[in-house]
């Protein structure tokens, strides 16, 4: 079976993994194997589509605005 070697893992991360393994009654190695298995089995997600949110706010002002008022130009 292949093996992985991971360098430069912060001490805080290692300590957190050890605590998590102890809570689950696992060795660190088993905890990491299970975490890697979960990650490997997640559905692959492509880059999420870019979305714009539109919020409508009632301002109480009935004055119409045109592009020049909003953007400071004439749209060209």
C-alpha positions, 0 to 999 in steps of 0.5 A: 500500500502506498505511503504519504509523508507530509512535511512542515505541518504546524505543531498546533495542527499535529496537536489538534489531530492527536486530540481528535484521534484520542476523542475517536479512540483512534491512532493518529495514523487511523484518524488521518487515513479516515480523514483522507478517505473522506476527502477523497470521496467528496464529490469533485466541485469545479469552480463555482459559477460567479453570481451577483446578488441583487438587493432591492431597498426602498429608499423613500425617494421617488426620484429616478436615477440615470446612468450618469447619476450612478456611474458618473458617465454617459454609458460609452 
